[in-house]
Amino acid sequence: MTPGQVCEKLEGVNPSVKRPTAIARMFDSVAPRYDIMNDVLSLGQDIGWRIATTRSLELMPGERVLDVAAGTGTSAAPLVKTGAEVLALDRSPGMVTEGRRRQPHVEFTVGDAMALPFKDGAFDAITISFGLRNLPDPPAALAEMARVTRPGGRLVVCEFSKPRWGWLRLAHSFWLRHVMPLAARLSTHPDSYNYLAETITAWPPATEIARWMDSAGWHDIKIRQLTGGIVALHRGTR
């Protein structure tokens, strides 16, 4: 299936031209099984990625942290254990509904990452895991996150990246092109997972995300590769 066919089936959801309403509907449709599919397709690696993200934020008890594109709250749940005050935001009502059911100890809200409904400097830290690539304008979203973060606050972006070794790049490409579509066909919404594979393939390297962060007002940017570069953490200070 080509990207154009995926786009047509998902009513405008396209790896290169992202329409927020269509993407929210897509995530509504996969919300009940989203976490299970993530565990399966990542071979359980997503658990370690969430732990690394939480540690990188270096949260203190009582700090306010916003988890953007939080989905069902699997990324927000570890943050709560630090004693921080956590707010999980997602544009998909279906994801938020599922998150409230699964993570009753996490506070959720439906909201747009491109226009965060918070005052300037409202948070001590911001995080977004595997959500930046689904936004229509990632650099603008990073600037919006900077707006709602206090001076000296932190941002950690956890996102797919480019594997560092040739053999791993080949294995990762095979996984995205062959294994993930097979798993998608076994799901109730295969077109959604085809779209997600396309966005991973099209996503730029970690150095480009760091450049976006710098332009958006984040400084002291550090990149940490996980699982051989399949995933990267990007940490910056406001």
N, C-alpha and C positions, 0 to 999 in steps of 0.2 A: 504493500500500500504506500503510495507517495504522500508527502506532506500535504499536497493539495487535496487529496482524497480524504485524509484525516480531517483537514480543515472543513471540508464540505460536510462530513458526517457530524462534526461537532459544532456546526452552525457558527463558523467564524473563528474557532480556536485554532491558531496557527503558530508554529514555533517562532516565526519572525514577526508576525503582526498579532499581538495579543490583545484581545478584547475582554476587559475585566468581567463583564456580566456573563459572557459565554464560559469563561474559565471558572467562575464561581459555580455555574450550573454543572459543569463537568465534575468539580469536586463534590458538589451535593450528591451526585449520582454514585460516587465511589466511597463516600464517607463510611458506611457500615463495615466495609472490608479493607479499608485503606491501610490500617496499621498492620494487619495480617500480611497483606501483599508486600508491604515494605520490609517486614522481617524476612519473608521468603526470598524476595528479589535481591536483598542485600546480603543474604546468607548470615543474617544475624549481626552484621557489622554495624548496623544503625544504632545499636545499644551503646557501643563504644564511642561512636561519633557524638551521641548526646552527652555522654560523660565528659568527653574532651571539651565540648562547647561550654558546659557548665563551669568546668575548672578554669577555662580561659577567661571567663567573665570576672572571676575573682570577686564574687558578690559577698557583701557583709550583711549580717542580720539587720533588718529594718530598711535596707535600700529598696528603692522602687525600680523594678525592671519590667520592660515591655517586650513580650515575645510576639513579633510580627509574623503574619502568615502561620499562625500556630497550629492550624489544623485541628486535630482532636485532642491536642494538649500533651502529646507524648514528649515534646520538647520542653514544655513548661513544667511538667511534674518534677523533674530533677531540680529545677530552679527553686521550687517551693521548699525543698529540703535544706536549702542554705539558710533559711530564715528570712529571706528577702520577701518583699511584698510584690507579688507577681500578677501581671495582667496579660492574658492571652487574647490576641486580636486576630480575627480572620474575616475575610470578605464572604466566605461561604456559610450561609445559615445552616446548611446540613452538617458541615464540619463542626460548627459551634454547638449545635444540638447534640451531636454524638459526643463531643468533648465534655459537655456538662454532665452527660450520663456516665461517662467513664472516669472522669476526673472531678468529682464533686468538690474537692478541696482547692481547685483552681478557679479563679475568677475569669470569665470569658466575656467578650464583647464582639459584636459584628461591626467591622469597620474597614475602611479603605486605606491600604498602605501608602497610596499616592496622596492622600489628604487626611493625615492622622487627626482624629478629633480631640486633640490635647493642646494645652497652652505651651508656649516656649519653655524649654528647660524643665519639663515636668518629671523627667526620669533620670535616675542615676546611671542606668545601663539599658541597652537595647540589644536584642538578638533576633536573627532571622535564619531559619534552617531550611534549606532546600525550597525556598520561596522566592528568592530574588529573581531567579530566571523566569518565573511566571508573571512578572510584572511588566506592564507596557513600556516603562521607561526606568530601568534600574538606577541610572545615575541620579535622576530626579527623586526617586524613592530614598536613596541614600542621603540626599540633602534634606529631605523631609524628616528622616530619622535624626539627623544632626540638629534640626530645629527643636525637636522635643526633648533633647538631651542636654543636661546642664553642662557648663564648662568643666572639663576634667572627667566627664562621664565616658563610658566605654561602649563600643559596638563590637559584636562578634558576628560575623557572617559565616555560616557553615553551608558550603555549596559544593556541588560536583565540580571536578576540575579535570586536568589532563594528566594521566599517569606518567611517571617520570622515566620508566624503563620501557624499551621497545617491546619486549615480550609481554609486559603487562598491558601496554597499549593494544596489542593484538588481541589478548584475552578479553580485555574490556570491550573492545569493538565487537568481538564475536558474541559476547554476552548481550550487548545492546541490540545487535542486529538479528540474532537468532534465538537466544534463550528467552529474553524478555518478551518478544512477540509471541512465543509459544505459551509462556505463562499468561500473557494478556488474553490469548484466545480461550484460556480456561477460566477467565474471570467473567463476571456478568457485564462488564463494560470494557471490552477489548480496545476500542478506539481511544479511550482515555489513556491507556497505558502505552499505546503506540505513540500518542502525542508526547507523553513524558519522556520516552526514549529519544524522540526527535529533539526535545529541548536540551537534553543532556549532551547529545552529539554536537549541537550547534553552539553550546555555551563556550565563551572565550576562556583563555587560561587565567590563572590566579593573578598574574601580574597586571592584567587589564582591569580586573575588579579592584585591585589596589589603587590603580590610577584613578578610577571612578571615585573611590573613597576619598582620595586626596583632593580631588576637584570639588567634592561635596562638603569639605570642611573637616574631614577627619585627618588626624596626624599621628605620628609615631606608629605607622602601619607595619604590622608584622604578619607574615604568612607562615602557617604551619601545615605541612602536608600529612594527610592521614591515609592509611592503607595504600602506600606507595604512590600517592598523588591522585587516587581516584576521587578523593574528597580533600578540600582545603579549608582551613580556618583562616579567616582574615580578621585581624584585630586592630582596632584603631581607637584613638582618644579624641574626644571633642575639644 
